[in-house]
């Protein structure tokens, strides 16, 4: 890659600008290639393990941490206050995040991928789809 040399007026040379444009084009091609990649198919066993770890394991660890903090703090350990409350709060957080992230799928939805490639917002794509359905 060329060195960025400066002219007297402070602008970069044409060679440097061409190199920068080429680098940006390569990055955009890589992004499109990733976005157009077929989704990875996971088996039912792997999906079940993910669900168990995410929706049961993480809230259980949170509840156990609540009990541990209460025990170390010298307070009386109350099941509802120290385990159930942190467990339910983490479960609610995971359900909200899961809904927003297409239930923790690795690949975004097809509509989101097309929005990333075209640069359009998902809201505009939804409006366009509704107009097409009405026609």
MARBADO-371460 format. One record per residue (C-alpha): residue number from 0; residue in one letter; chain; x, y, z negated. Coordinates in nm, 3 decimals, always signed. Last residue first. Example, Ala and Ser with C-alpha at 12.3 -4.5 7.8 and 13.67 -1.06 7.14 Angstrom:
BEGIN
seq | type | mol | u | v | w
1 | S | A | +1.367 | -0.106 | -0.714
0 | A | A | +1.230 | -0.450 | -0.780
//
This chain:
BEGIN
seq | type | mol | u | v | w
134 | X | A | -5.176 | -0.407 | +0.501
133 | X | A | -5.243 | -0.427 | +0.126
132 | X | A | -4.968 | -0.684 | +0.072
131 | X | A | -4.714 | -0.468 | +0.253
130 | X | A | -4.801 | -0.168 | +0.036
129 | X | A | -4.756 | -0.380 | -0.278
128 | X | A | -4.414 | -0.496 | -0.159
127 | X | A | -4.305 | -0.138 | -0.091
126 | X | A | -4.415 | -0.029 | -0.441
125 | X | A | -4.223 | -0.318 | -0.596
124 | X | A | -3.912 | -0.228 | -0.395
123 | X | A | -3.940 | +0.133 | -0.512
122 | X | A | -3.956 | +0.019 | -0.874
121 | X | A | -3.658 | -0.214 | -0.824
120 | X | A | -3.445 | +0.087 | -0.723
119 | X | A | -3.286 | +0.082 | -0.382
118 | X | A | -2.909 | +0.037 | -0.334
117 | X | A | -2.963 | -0.211 | -0.054
116 | X | A | -2.748 | -0.486 | -0.205
115 | X | A | -2.845 | -0.416 | -0.567
114 | X | A | -3.216 | -0.393 | -0.485
113 | X | A | -3.197 | -0.717 | -0.288
112 | X | A | -3.041 | -0.889 | -0.589
111 | X | A | -3.315 | -0.754 | -0.819
110 | X | A | -3.588 | -0.898 | -0.595
109 | X | A | -3.422 | -1.239 | -0.585
108 | X | A | -3.401 | -1.253 | -0.966
107 | X | A | -3.064 | -1.218 | -1.127
106 | X | A | -2.832 | -1.520 | -1.146
105 | X | A | -2.710 | -1.654 | -1.482
104 | X | A | -3.059 | -1.694 | -1.621
103 | X | A | -3.103 | -1.566 | -1.977
102 | X | A | -3.483 | -1.578 | -1.971
101 | X | A | -3.518 | -1.334 | -1.679
100 | X | A | -3.300 | -1.082 | -1.865
99 | X | A | -3.580 | -0.858 | -1.999
98 | X | A | -3.791 | -1.150 | -2.125
97 | X | A | -3.490 | -1.308 | -2.290
96 | X | A | -3.392 | -0.983 | -2.458
95 | X | A | -3.738 | -0.946 | -2.614
94 | X | A | -3.749 | -1.313 | -2.714
93 | X | A | -3.398 | -1.293 | -2.856
92 | X | A | -3.485 | -0.987 | -3.066
91 | X | A | -3.803 | -1.151 | -3.197
90 | X | A | -3.607 | -1.467 | -3.289
89 | X | A | -3.342 | -1.255 | -3.462
88 | X | A | -3.608 | -1.080 | -3.669
87 | X | A | -3.778 | -1.412 | -3.746
86 | X | A | -3.458 | -1.574 | -3.874
85 | X | A | -3.358 | -1.262 | -4.073
84 | X | A | -3.702 | -1.269 | -4.250
83 | X | A | -3.715 | -1.647 | -4.297
82 | X | A | -3.376 | -1.687 | -4.462
81 | X | A | -3.317 | -1.426 | -4.737
80 | X | A | -3.661 | -1.282 | -4.804
79 | X | A | -3.874 | -1.590 | -4.755
78 | X | A | -3.633 | -1.838 | -4.918
77 | X | A | -3.544 | -1.620 | -5.215
76 | X | A | -3.190 | -1.655 | -5.347
75 | X | A | -3.146 | -1.477 | -5.679
74 | X | A | -2.886 | -1.207 | -5.648
73 | X | A | -2.518 | -1.258 | -5.717
72 | X | A | -2.401 | -1.092 | -5.396
71 | X | A | -2.242 | -1.418 | -5.285
70 | X | A | -2.580 | -1.594 | -5.296
69 | X | A | -2.764 | -1.312 | -5.115
68 | X | A | -2.492 | -1.292 | -4.848
67 | X | A | -2.502 | -1.670 | -4.800
66 | X | A | -2.882 | -1.676 | -4.769
65 | X | A | -2.872 | -1.405 | -4.503
64 | X | A | -2.588 | -1.583 | -4.321
63 | X | A | -2.803 | -1.896 | -4.317
62 | X | A | -3.087 | -1.698 | -4.160
61 | X | A | -2.859 | -1.561 | -3.889
60 | X | A | -2.719 | -1.907 | -3.818
59 | X | A | -3.075 | -2.037 | -3.784
58 | X | A | -3.167 | -1.747 | -3.550
57 | X | A | -2.866 | -1.832 | -3.326
56 | X | A | -2.926 | -2.207 | -3.320
55 | X | A | -3.300 | -2.216 | -3.248
54 | X | A | -3.364 | -1.984 | -2.952
53 | X | A | -3.018 | -1.966 | -2.796
52 | X | A | -2.868 | -2.303 | -2.882
51 | X | A | -3.188 | -2.499 | -2.827
50 | X | A | -3.267 | -2.319 | -2.502
49 | X | A | -2.914 | -2.370 | -2.371
48 | X | A | -2.922 | -2.738 | -2.463
47 | X | A | -3.253 | -2.782 | -2.281
46 | X | A | -3.114 | -2.611 | -1.970
45 | X | A | -2.806 | -2.835 | -1.974
44 | X | A | -3.020 | -3.147 | -2.006
43 | X | A | -3.263 | -3.035 | -1.733
42 | X | A | -2.983 | -2.982 | -1.482
41 | X | A | -2.855 | -2.648 | -1.368
40 | X | A | -2.874 | -2.520 | -1.013
39 | X | A | -2.641 | -2.230 | -0.942
38 | X | A | -2.817 | -1.965 | -0.737
37 | X | A | -2.704 | -1.932 | -0.375
36 | X | A | -2.453 | -1.653 | -0.317
35 | X | A | -2.598 | -1.343 | -0.153
34 | X | A | -2.517 | -1.117 | -0.447
33 | X | A | -2.163 | -1.250 | -0.470
32 | X | A | -2.104 | -1.193 | -0.099
31 | X | A | -2.257 | -0.846 | -0.118
30 | X | A | -2.026 | -0.753 | -0.406
29 | X | A | -1.722 | -0.891 | -0.222
28 | X | A | -1.814 | -0.688 | +0.087
27 | X | A | -1.847 | -0.376 | -0.131
26 | X | A | -1.503 | -0.436 | -0.284
25 | X | A | -1.343 | -0.487 | +0.060
24 | X | A | -1.506 | -0.167 | +0.187
23 | X | A | -1.376 | +0.028 | -0.113
22 | X | A | -1.022 | -0.101 | -0.050
21 | X | A | -1.044 | -0.006 | +0.317
20 | X | A | -1.161 | +0.346 | +0.224
19 | X | A | -0.872 | +0.384 | -0.022
18 | X | A | -0.617 | +0.262 | +0.235
17 | X | A | -0.757 | +0.503 | +0.495
16 | X | A | -0.733 | +0.791 | +0.247
15 | X | A | -0.373 | +0.705 | +0.167
14 | X | A | -0.283 | +0.698 | +0.533
13 | X | A | -0.456 | +1.031 | +0.598
12 | X | A | -0.238 | +1.209 | +0.344
11 | X | A | -0.371 | +1.349 | +0.020
10 | X | A | -0.464 | +1.716 | -0.020
9 | X | A | -0.267 | +1.952 | -0.249
8 | X | A | -0.215 | +2.250 | -0.014
7 | X | A | +0.160 | +2.181 | +0.012
6 | X | A | +0.100 | +1.824 | +0.117
5 | X | A | +0.085 | +1.542 | -0.132
4 | X | A | +0.212 | +1.188 | -0.090
3 | X | A | +0.008 | +0.896 | -0.217
2 | X | A | +0.234 | +0.595 | -0.172
1 | X | A | +0.122 | +0.345 | +0.082
0 | X | A | +0.000 | +0.000 | +0.000
//
